């Protein structure tokens, strides 16, 4: 046998020995993950119904409300939010961790220089004349290593790190959607309060005018002190309602200013009004993959992939770890000899590490990773179930509010007509002041209810946009397109099983 052949066998011998005893650390008895990801059918969603048109995600969905001031506020919040910057920092950290794992899988090379001034023992294995002498020793060399990933350990670790990075990116997108939604909610609430204040001011003016009329009637002997005192009490009550609304307006402005990162700035110099906000478009059908593209669900799905990578990495720990190690350089006793030809040294060879007995540490680690995977899968399932629940709730609310508004408009018209008749009768002396106040109270109550219902309609649409992961838009191409997504037909609460 040639010298080169014997060297090759010498290099392969440790690998063969490692493979022979690889069964010493076994995964037998470690229960694998048994959790399953929920699909559309298990959620009661029809995956067989094809959508003629696919409604894509609309990232800047708030622009459909048609308020430039709101658009500016949302963009300002997205650019200046400390919470979003924290989320972006987490993404950068996760990406850096993935780069670190990827770098560890390749060949490693580093330089080394050591210089030591030392006394060699006279009672050891160092022979004379070095024994008992004081010498300078030095080493100058390059060290290289490469862990050969026969069993996929590095691949699994990289998959886990990439899954965590993708999850961090999805969580940052979810934080962006939540922040935009909170700004829109606050803006709609501010518009509601502005409209309510306008109604309260109209009520104050109406009651002041009524007080003037009652005073004239008292002077003419047509009304008594009772009617006069009732009218006088209605005026400060109306002023108190205005002041209470002013307080809510200030608090809402402060909340909006904090969301955009400018707590001392007036977020809405132009007071918003509900009439200036267009309703968001309602999709004709909801593709089931809209829920899959929701940022928090995407994050949960990537957490599952990261956990699967961790399980694979934990399983790979049971197998041999093979490193190819090499070095080349100079080593000498005496600094003056370091750069001479005789100081050359080099070496190359495999290094094998094999777990044989570790007291169950690897088995415990694998069991823990399997449990983490089960938890990640069930967290994803919970997120999907909650998303379907949220969408169903917001659709039901939006439709119910629309029906309530239709009925309330009829009630408002009746109340205004009754008030007009009561006012005519009072001026003609055919009814008393209490009847007029009762009719006025009914009108104001219906007008406030109209403002509240308009607000609820907008809030339900905003909540639906958030539940769908950031809004939607109808496709512009009128021609039918091949359906690639299952659609969830929209049904009323009474139609749902």
RODO-2510 file (C-alpha; in nm, 4 decimals, decimal comma):
residues 497
     n   res          X          Y          Z
     1     x     0,0000     0,0000     0,0000
     2     x     0,1333     0,3438    -0,0945
     3     x     0,2013     0,6184     0,1570
     4     x    -0,0748     0,8384     0,0063
     5     x    -0,3294     0,5557     0,0400
     6     x    -0,2378     0,4975     0,4025
     7     x    -0,2768     0,8691     0,4710
     8     x    -0,6233     0,8636     0,3172
     9     x    -0,7250     0,5689     0,5324
    10     x    -0,5857     0,7460     0,8379
    11     x    -0,8044     1,0487     0,7644
    12     x    -1,1176     0,8394     0,7068
    13     x    -1,0707     0,6084     1,0045
    14     x    -1,2126     0,8512     1,2645
    15     x    -1,5140     0,9163     1,0441
    16     x    -1,5833     0,5446     1,0079
    17     x    -1,5424     0,4900     1,3802
    18     x    -1,7808     0,7744     1,4542
    19     x    -2,0466     0,6322     1,2242
    20     x    -2,0142     0,2881     1,3850
    21     x    -2,0893     0,4214     1,7325
    22     x    -2,3397     0,6902     1,6247
    23     x    -2,6169     0,4938     1,7868
    24     x    -2,4809     0,5558     2,1334
    25     x    -2,6893     0,8757     2,1698
    26     x    -3,0384     0,7869     2,0492
    27     x    -3,3597     0,9816     1,9926
    28     x    -3,5727     0,6740     2,0610
    29     x    -3,8623     0,7478     2,2906
    30     x    -3,8629     1,1247     2,2321
    31     x    -4,2157     1,2066     2,1197
    32     x    -4,2254     1,4137     1,7997
    33     x    -4,4487     1,7166     1,7575
    34     x    -4,8099     1,6149     1,6926
    35     x    -4,9775     1,9541     1,6525
    36     x    -5,1290     2,0302     1,3122
    37     x    -5,1771     2,3613     1,1335
    38     x    -5,5408     2,4529     1,0754
    39     x    -5,6525     2,4817     0,7149
    40     x    -5,9491     2,6598     0,5558
    41     x    -6,1758     2,3561     0,5751
    42     x    -6,1165     2,3071     0,9475
    43     x    -6,2210     2,6700     1,0040
    44     x    -6,5472     2,6305     0,8152
    45     x    -6,4236     2,8370     0,5214
    46     x    -6,5143     2,7178     0,1744
    47     x    -6,1946     2,6515    -0,0172
    48     x    -6,3863     2,5204    -0,3204
    49     x    -6,5640     2,8433    -0,4084
    50     x    -6,3477     3,0347    -0,6522
    51     x    -6,3397     3,4114    -0,6523
    52     x    -6,3885     3,5657    -0,9927
    53     x    -6,1760     3,8554    -0,8819
    54     x    -5,9058     3,8694    -0,6207
    55     x    -5,9071     4,1705    -0,3862
    56     x    -5,5439     4,2487    -0,3063
    57     x    -5,4150     4,4023     0,0136
    58     x    -5,4177     4,7845     0,0160
    59     x    -5,1245     4,8974     0,2355
    60     x    -5,2377     5,2627     0,2498
    61     x    -5,6037     5,1802     0,2990
    62     x    -5,6754     5,4926     0,5058
    63     x    -5,6391     5,7095     0,1952
    64     x    -5,9767     5,5784     0,0775
    65     x    -6,1356     5,7931     0,3505
    66     x    -6,0446     6,0955     0,1382
    67     x    -5,9004     6,3252     0,4069
    68     x    -5,5543     6,4705     0,3271
    69     x    -5,5077     6,5818     0,6871
    70     x    -5,5602     6,2229     0,8052
    71     x    -5,3137     6,0956     0,5429
    72     x    -5,0528     6,3361     0,6746
    73     x    -5,1099     6,2285     1,0342
    74     x    -5,0763     5,8587     0,9538
    75     x    -4,7570     5,9074     0,7564
    76     x    -4,6143     6,1243     1,0334
    77     x    -4,6967     5,8552     1,2892
    78     x    -4,5379     5,5805     1,0785
    79     x    -4,2190     5,7816     1,0387
    80     x    -4,1780     5,9025     1,3958
    81     x    -4,3138     5,6266     1,6178
    82     x    -4,0594     5,4963     1,8737
    83     x    -4,2505     5,1666     1,8881
    84     x    -4,2021     5,1121     1,5159
    85     x    -3,8333     5,1903     1,5514
    86     x    -3,8087     4,9302     1,8259
    87     x    -3,9723     4,6784     1,5925
    88     x    -3,7299     4,7719     1,3141
    89     x    -3,4373     4,7291     1,5545
    90     x    -3,5627     4,3803     1,6353
    91     x    -3,5713     4,3021     1,2642
    92     x    -3,2123     4,4228     1,2252
    93     x    -3,1048     4,2115     1,5220
    94     x    -3,2781     3,9005     1,3845
    95     x    -3,1194     3,9515     1,0406
    96     x    -2,7776     3,9940     1,2026
    97     x    -2,8296     3,6699     1,3959
    98     x    -2,9166     3,4905     1,0719
    99     x    -2,6029     3,6304     0,9069
   100     x    -2,3985     3,5068     1,2027
   101     x    -2,5398     3,1551     1,1742
   102     x    -2,4779     3,1539     0,7992
   103     x    -2,1190     3,2719     0,8446
   104     x    -2,0467     2,9959     1,0981
   105     x    -2,1235     2,7275     0,8397
   106     x    -1,8362     2,8245     0,6082
   107     x    -1,4602     2,7791     0,6345
   108     x    -1,2960     2,9762     0,9149
   109     x    -0,9454     3,1231     0,8974
   110     x    -0,7635     3,3256     1,1595
   111     x    -0,4097     3,4420     1,2231
   112     x    -0,2093     3,3797     1,5391
   113     x     0,1029     3,5272     1,6893
   114     x     0,2297     3,4270     2,0352
   115     x     0,5532     3,5352     2,2012
   116     x     0,6547     3,4158     2,5482
   117     x     0,9552     3,4823     2,7690
   118     x     0,9712     3,1753     2,9942
   119     x     1,1886     2,9455     3,2084
   120     x     1,1728     2,5780     3,1167
   121     x     1,1507     2,3410     3,4132
   122     x     1,4598     2,1376     3,4912
   123     x     1,2482     1,8530     3,6322
   124     x     1,0212     1,7926     3,3404
   125     x     1,0330     1,6302     3,0001
   126     x     1,2297     1,9114     2,8363
   127     x     1,5829     1,7867     2,7738
   128     x     1,9059     1,9784     2,8225
   129     x     2,0245     2,2327     2,7343
   130     x     1,6693     2,3831     2,7439
   131     x     1,5897     2,2339     3,0851
   132     x     1,6292     2,5029     3,3497
   133     x     1,7056     2,7756     3,0953
   134     x     1,5189     3,0976     3,0205
   135     x     1,4187     3,1314     2,6573
   136     x     1,1933     3,3266     2,4245
   137     x     0,9394     3,1222     2,2291
   138     x     0,7253     3,2426     1,9416
   139     x     0,4576     3,1089     1,7078
   140     x     0,3328     3,2745     1,3909
   141     x     0,0746     3,0775     1,1931
   142     x    -0,2607     3,0601     1,0188
   143     x    -0,5306     2,8330     1,1622
   144     x    -0,8192     2,7093     0,9528
   145     x    -1,1211     2,4930     1,0199
   146     x    -1,4324     2,3838     0,8374
   147     x    -1,7211     2,2016     0,9982
   148     x    -1,8594     1,9695     0,7327
   149     x    -2,2378     1,9674     0,7678
   150     x    -2,3073     1,6017     0,6924
   151     x    -2,6222     1,5883     0,9043
   152     x    -2,7768     1,9285     0,8337
   153     x    -2,7008     2,0937     1,1663
   154     x    -2,5989     2,4263     1,0145
   155     x    -2,8819     2,4134     0,7621
   156     x    -3,1350     2,3652     1,0407
   157     x    -2,9846     2,6439     1,2514
   158     x    -2,9954     2,8784     0,9511
   159     x    -3,3592     2,7873     0,8796
   160     x    -3,4469     2,8660     1,2408
   161     x    -3,2639     3,1999     1,2297
   162     x    -3,4240     3,2968     0,8975
   163     x    -3,7671     3,2024     1,0319
   164     x    -3,7121     3,4264     1,3334
   165     x    -3,5993     3,7110     1,1057
   166     x    -3,9054     3,6739     0,8840
   167     x    -4,1274     3,6645     1,1931
   168     x    -3,9672     3,9857     1,3199
   169     x    -4,0338     4,1533     0,9851
   170     x    -4,3976     4,0400     0,9915
   171     x    -4,4352     4,1649     1,3492
   172     x    -4,2988     4,5023     1,2422
   173     x    -4,5601     4,5129     0,9647
   174     x    -4,8293     4,4219     1,2200
   175     x    -4,7126     4,7063     1,4441
   176     x    -4,7335     4,9421     1,1446
   177     x    -5,0914     4,8342     1,0707
   178     x    -5,1919     4,8701     1,4356
   179     x    -5,0406     5,2175     1,4608
   180     x    -5,2148     5,3379     1,1433
   181     x    -5,5441     5,1930     1,2662
   182     x    -5,5131     5,3680     1,6032
   183     x    -5,4469     5,7012     1,4314
   184     x    -5,7532     5,6570     1,2082
   185     x    -5,9680     5,5547     1,5062
   186     x    -5,8559     5,8621     1,7003
   187     x    -5,9227     6,0870     1,4018
   188     x    -6,2741     5,9468     1,3524
   189     x    -6,3406     5,9921     1,7229
   190     x    -6,2229     6,3535     1,6974
   191     x    -6,4606     6,4092     1,4041
   192     x    -6,7456     6,2605     1,6095
   193     x    -6,6734     6,4942     1,9006
   194     x    -6,6615     6,7957     1,6678
   195     x    -7,0041     6,7062     1,5325
   196     x    -7,1371     6,6447     1,8830
   197     x    -7,0075     6,9831     1,9964
   198     x    -7,1779     7,1504     1,7026
   199     x    -7,5048     6,9851     1,8076
   200     x    -7,4509     7,0930     2,1684
   201     x    -7,3897     7,4517     2,0577
   202     x    -7,7054     7,4447     1,8478
   203     x    -7,8947     7,3113     2,1492
   204     x    -7,7542     7,5946     2,3627
   205     x    -7,8616     7,8551     2,1094
   206     x    -8,2043     7,6935     2,0837
   207     x    -8,2511     7,6878     2,4599
   208     x    -8,1291     8,0465     2,4934
   209     x    -8,3805     8,1498     2,2308
   210     x    -8,6490     7,9556     2,4146
   211     x    -8,5585     8,1321     2,7405
   212     x    -8,5956     8,4687     2,5694
   213     x    -8,9361     8,3640     2,4376
   214     x    -9,0478     8,2410     2,7810
   215     x    -8,9369     8,5683     2,9421
   216     x    -9,1495     8,7574     2,6905
   217     x    -9,4467     8,5304     2,7599
   218     x    -9,4022     8,5738     3,1363
   219     x    -9,3982     8,9524     3,0920
   220     x    -9,7170     8,9225     2,8883
   221     x    -9,8774     8,7014     3,1539
   222     x    -9,8982     8,3975     2,9210
   223     x    -9,6511     8,1796     3,1191
   224     x    -9,5729     8,1448     3,4869
   225     x    -9,2602     8,1299     3,7004
   226     x    -9,2436     7,7490     3,6632
   227     x    -9,1890     7,7689     3,2874
   228     x    -8,9373     8,0483     3,3373
   229     x    -8,7301     7,8497     3,5911
   230     x    -8,7355     7,5406     3,3667
   231     x    -8,5991     7,7386     3,0738
   232     x    -8,3351     7,9040     3,2884
   233     x    -8,2072     7,5636     3,4091
   234     x    -8,1792     7,4266     3,0551
   235     x    -7,9197     7,6882     2,9535
   236     x    -7,6402     7,6025     3,2041
   237     x    -7,7094     7,2336     3,1433
   238     x    -7,6358     7,2847     2,7733
   239     x    -7,3193     7,4779     2,8578
   240     x    -7,2028     7,1948     3,0840
   241     x    -7,2510     6,9447     2,7990
   242     x    -7,0403     7,1631     2,5707
   243     x    -6,7620     7,1832     2,8275
   244     x    -6,7664     6,8049     2,8749
   245     x    -6,7303     6,7582     2,4982
   246     x    -6,4481     7,0140     2,4908
   247     x    -6,2643     6,8074     2,7514
   248     x    -6,3003     6,4919     2,5396
   249     x    -6,1793     6,6803     2,2329
   250     x    -5,8647     6,7932     2,4148
   251     x    -5,7933     6,4432     2,5436
   252     x    -5,8412     6,2965     2,1952
   253     x    -5,6094     6,5577     2,0454
   254     x    -5,3454     6,4710     2,3063
   255     x    -5,3780     6,0999     2,2233
   256     x    -5,3384     6,1715     1,8509
   257     x    -5,0384     6,3950     1,9155
   258     x    -4,8732     6,1162     2,1149
   259     x    -4,9380     5,8657     1,8353
   260     x    -4,7639     6,0869     1,5790
   261     x    -4,4736     6,1467     1,8180
   262     x    -4,5410     6,5206     1,8629
   263     x    -4,7060     6,5550     2,2065
   264     x    -4,6910     6,9362     2,2028
   265     x    -4,8306     6,9781     1,8506
   266     x    -5,1938     7,0286     1,7496
   267     x    -5,2434     6,7179     1,5327
   268     x    -5,5504     6,8477     1,3479
   269     x    -5,5489     7,2263     1,2917
   270     x    -5,8534     7,1820     1,0681
   271     x    -6,1286     7,0232     1,2820
   272     x    -6,2363     6,7014     1,1063
   273     x    -6,6009     6,6285     1,0356
   274     x    -6,7740     6,2985     0,9760
   275     x    -6,9270     6,4346     0,6572
   276     x    -6,5752     6,4839     0,5178
   277     x    -6,4826     6,1152     0,5573
   278     x    -6,5847     5,8819     0,2783
   279     x    -6,6905     5,5278     0,3716
   280     x    -6,4367     5,2579     0,2945
   281     x    -6,5227     5,0241     0,0061
   282     x    -6,6650     4,6893     0,1061
   283     x    -6,5306     4,3897    -0,0883
   284     x    -6,7801     4,1665    -0,2634
   285     x    -6,5961     3,8506    -0,1542
   286     x    -6,3177     3,7834     0,0918
   287     x    -6,0408     3,5561    -0,0371
   288     x    -5,9279     3,3223     0,2386
   289     x    -5,5636     3,4049     0,1692
   290     x    -5,6272     3,7601     0,2913
   291     x    -5,6167     3,6117     0,6399
   292     x    -5,2933     3,4327     0,5527
   293     x    -5,1374     3,7636     0,4480
   294     x    -5,2350     3,9336     0,7732
   295     x    -4,9100     4,0386     0,9356
   296     x    -4,9655     3,8829     1,2781
   297     x    -5,0684     3,5517     1,1186
   298     x    -4,7638     3,5629     0,8908
   299     x    -4,5468     3,6220     1,1973
   300     x    -4,7025     3,3237     1,3747
   301     x    -4,6447     3,1085     1,0632
   302     x    -4,2788     3,2065     1,0493
   303     x    -4,2467     3,1250     1,4199
   304     x    -4,3614     2,7756     1,3304
   305     x    -4,0911     2,7491     1,0637
   306     x    -3,8306     2,8773     1,3088
   307     x    -3,9385     2,6162     1,5642
   308     x    -3,9152     2,3430     1,3020
   309     x    -3,5602     2,4513     1,2318
   310     x    -3,4834     2,4368     1,6039
   311     x    -3,6222     2,0813     1,6203
   312     x    -3,4099     1,9743     1,3241
   313     x    -3,1049     2,1351     1,4810
   314     x    -3,1703     1,9616     1,8151
   315     x    -3,2030     1,6277     1,6348
   316     x    -2,8784     1,6865     1,4448
   317     x    -2,6984     1,7260     1,7785
   318     x    -2,7233     1,3472     1,8190
   319     x    -2,4990     1,2878     1,5178
   320     x    -2,1199     1,3226     1,4848
   321     x    -1,9662     1,6643     1,4426
   322     x    -1,6836     1,6512     1,1874
   323     x    -1,4348     1,9351     1,1524
   324     x    -1,1479     1,9567     0,9076
   325     x    -0,8660     2,1389     1,0883
   326     x    -0,5426     2,2717     0,9367
   327     x    -0,2639     2,5079     1,0319
   328     x     0,0564     2,6387     0,8751
   329     x     0,3128     2,8732     1,0176
   330     x     0,6357     2,9201     1,2080
   331     x     0,7353     2,8222     1,5605
   332     x     1,0723     2,8541     1,7304
   333     x     1,2600     2,8806     2,0556
   334     x     1,4344     3,2116     2,0262
   335     x     1,2904     3,5025     1,8413
   336     x     1,5901     3,5177     1,6093
   337     x     1,5011     3,1726     1,4732
   338     x     1,1325     3,2423     1,4054
   339     x     1,1732     3,3463     1,0410
   340     x     1,4194     3,0729     0,9420
   341     x     1,3251     2,7813     0,7197
   342     x     1,3617     2,5313     0,9990
   343     x     1,0821     2,7000     1,1993
   344     x     0,8162     2,5908     0,9509
   345     x     0,5312     2,3753     1,0771
   346     x     0,1994     2,2583     0,9373
   347     x    -0,0709     2,0074     1,0051
   348     x    -0,4061     1,8869     0,8718
   349     x    -0,6574     1,6347     0,9915
   350     x    -1,0148     1,5647     1,0937
   351     x    -1,1613     1,6328     1,4345
   352     x    -1,4663     1,4285     1,5274
   353     x    -1,6933     1,4923     1,8235
   354     x    -1,9609     1,2381     1,9056
   355     x    -2,2097     1,2447     2,1947
   356     x    -2,2092     0,9054     2,3668
   357     x    -2,3356     0,9703     2,7166
   358     x    -2,4540     1,3132     2,8297
   359     x    -2,6982     1,2296     3,1060
   360     x    -3,0009     1,2883     2,8793
   361     x    -2,9167     1,6506     2,7975
   362     x    -2,9677     1,6099     2,4223
   363     x    -3,2928     1,4154     2,4679
   364     x    -3,4254     1,6819     2,7028
   365     x    -3,3288     1,9542     2,4559
   366     x    -3,5065     1,7732     2,1713
   367     x    -3,8170     1,7216     2,3854
   368     x    -3,8197     2,0906     2,4714
   369     x    -3,7861     2,1919     2,1061
   370     x    -4,0752     1,9614     2,0127
   371     x    -4,2849     2,1262     2,2829
   372     x    -4,1878     2,4698     2,1469
   373     x    -4,2994     2,3584     1,8007
   374     x    -4,6348     2,2406     1,9376
   375     x    -4,6790     2,5768     2,1112
   376     x    -4,5878     2,7686     1,7928
   377     x    -4,8365     2,5677     1,5842
   378     x    -5,1165     2,6164     1,8350
   379     x    -5,0338     2,9880     1,8603
   380     x    -5,0697     3,0092     1,4828
   381     x    -5,4000     2,8217     1,4980
   382     x    -5,5260     3,0560     1,7690
   383     x    -5,4254     3,3595     1,5618
   384     x    -5,6116     3,2264     1,2575
   385     x    -5,9250     3,1460     1,4576
   386     x    -5,9186     3,4913     1,6171
   387     x    -5,8693     3,6550     1,2762
   388     x    -6,1732     3,4770     1,1306
   389     x    -6,3674     3,5766     1,4425
   390     x    -6,2649     3,9415     1,4084
   391     x    -6,3594     3,9579     1,0406
   392     x    -6,6977     3,7959     1,1072
   393     x    -6,7643     4,0366     1,3948
   394     x    -6,6735     4,3469     1,1967
   395     x    -6,8779     4,2390     0,8947
   396     x    -7,1767     4,1742     1,1203
   397     x    -7,1311     4,5116     1,2931
   398     x    -7,0967     4,7010     0,9648
   399     x    -7,4170     4,5509     0,8254
   400     x    -7,6083     4,5920     1,1480
   401     x    -7,5068     4,9574     1,1805
   402     x    -7,6174     5,0196     0,8204
   403     x    -7,9627     4,8793     0,9024
   404     x    -7,9751     5,0773     1,2275
   405     x    -7,8914     5,3990     1,0432
   406     x    -8,1733     5,3426     0,7950
   407     x    -8,4234     5,3035     1,0786
   408     x    -8,2756     5,5894     1,2781
   409     x    -8,3078     5,8299     0,9861
   410     x    -8,6801     5,7644     0,9819
   411     x    -8,6952     5,8255     1,3579
   412     x    -8,5017     6,1518     1,3159
   413     x    -8,7387     6,2763     1,0476
   414     x    -9,0381     6,1975     1,2670
   415     x    -8,8810     6,3727     1,5681
   416     x    -8,7993     6,6850     1,3657
   417     x    -9,1509     6,6939     1,2236
   418     x    -9,2994     6,6565     1,5739
   419     x    -9,0794     6,9367     1,7046
   420     x    -9,1824     7,1699     1,4239
   421     x    -9,5494     7,1083     1,5058
   422     x    -9,4887     7,1517     1,8814
   423     x    -9,3077     7,4802     1,8207
   424     x    -9,5945     7,6132     1,6072
   425     x    -9,8494     7,5083     1,8702
   426     x    -9,6460     7,6683     2,1505
   427     x    -9,6102     7,9992     1,9672
   428     x    -9,9826     7,9945     1,9031
   429     x   -10,0490     7,9289     2,2719
   430     x   -10,2046     7,5870     2,2051
   431     x    -9,9475     7,3833     2,4070
   432     x    -9,7292     7,4344     2,7094
   433     x    -9,3548     7,4685     2,7476
   434     x    -9,3036     7,1125     2,8768
   435     x    -9,4432     6,9676     2,5542
   436     x    -9,2071     7,1805     2,3499
   437     x    -8,9065     7,0810     2,5619
   438     x    -9,0002     6,7159     2,5271
   439     x    -9,0142     6,7448     2,1484
   440     x    -8,6814     6,9317     2,1447
   441     x    -8,5156     6,6674     2,3627
   442     x    -8,6275     6,3930     2,1241
   443     x    -8,4778     6,5762     1,8245
   444     x    -8,1438     6,6341     1,9959
   445     x    -8,1290     6,2727     2,1086
   446     x    -8,1901     6,1500     1,7527
   447     x    -7,9287     6,3861     1,6094
   448     x    -7,6712     6,2649     1,8635
   449     x    -7,7633     5,9068     1,7807
   450     x    -7,7158     5,9830     1,4107
   451     x    -7,3630     6,1090     1,4801
   452     x    -7,2860     5,8045     1,6930
   453     x    -7,4149     5,5621     1,4284
   454     x    -7,2158     5,7322     1,1529
   455     x    -6,9108     5,7016     1,3757
   456     x    -6,9814     5,3359     1,4460
   457     x    -7,0139     5,2681     1,0737
   458     x    -6,6725     5,4205     1,0065
   459     x    -6,5157     5,2488     1,3061
   460     x    -6,6504     4,9110     1,1932
   461     x    -6,4986     4,9655     0,8486
   462     x    -6,1667     5,0660     1,0053
   463     x    -6,1733     4,7598     1,2296
   464     x    -6,2507     4,5391     0,9292
   465     x    -5,9552     4,6872     0,7428
   466     x    -5,7317     4,5993     1,0366
   467     x    -5,8809     4,2500     1,0651
   468     x    -5,7972     4,1891     0,6987
   469     x    -5,4358     4,2866     0,7536
   470     x    -5,4474     4,6429     0,6249
   471     x    -5,7492     4,7039     0,4052
   472     x    -5,8356     4,6013     0,0535
   473     x    -5,9094     4,7365    -0,2902
   474     x    -6,1183     4,5991    -0,5696
   475     x    -5,9284     4,4922    -0,8836
   476     x    -5,9432     4,7412    -1,1702
   477     x    -5,9433     4,4819    -1,4501
   478     x    -6,3052     4,4096    -1,5336
   479     x    -6,2262     4,0885    -1,7203
   480     x    -6,2551     3,7658    -1,5197
   481     x    -5,9220     3,6310    -1,3994
   482     x    -5,8362     3,2717    -1,3135
   483     x    -5,9167     3,2175    -0,9476
   484     x    -5,6154     3,1278    -0,7386
   485     x    -5,7695     3,1945    -0,3986
   486     x    -6,0725     3,0524    -0,2271
   487     x    -6,3382     3,3077    -0,1495
   488     x    -6,5490     3,3423     0,1609
   489     x    -6,8952     3,4594     0,0519
   490     x    -7,0249     3,7360     0,2730
   491     x    -7,3444     3,6437     0,4545
   492     x    -7,5520     3,8165     0,7151
   493     x    -7,5563     3,6941     1,0723
   494     x    -7,8935     3,5276     1,0110
   495     x    -7,7608     3,3402     0,7076
   496     x    -7,4584     3,1973     0,8841
   497     x    -7,5024     2,8496     1,0305
***
